[in-house]
């Protein structure tokens, strides 16, 4: 989760696509250059431990754009395959 947040903050669409599960990954990803990501707060998690193959992370990501400050609140679902964690999907709260 933290690595994907960092990729958003740095504008690294390539990493975001590589860490997205192939079953739900878009063909391309256009990041908004006007959004500046400021902080990630992990609110909770289930699974995602060293012996798990699935995990859910609830977070808030604080950002600023031309209209002001904003908060993305999401519950993201991840799966581990061949030792690699992949983002599957999320529900925005």
Phi, psi and omega in degrees: 000312182296323179293324178290322176299314179300320178297319175299315182296327181269351181077030183267079181296329179299314178296318180300318179292320180294330182265010178261133182298136182304333182289341182231359184291132175286162178293324179214163182222119178255115179271147181275114181294342181275355180262127176247115181279130189251324186199147175240126175242118176276120183267334180178165177207154171228140182066201178083008180280180184296340180250006181267155174247356178221156177199155177231134178237127173258131185213165167236130176245120183269135180218167175230138176223183183302338180270352179128201183278145178217165180227128172259117179248119186217152168249110184259140179252134181233153172228151176251128177227129181052040177081359183249133175274137179233139172287131179257302180193176181209157176244121179278129181269000000 
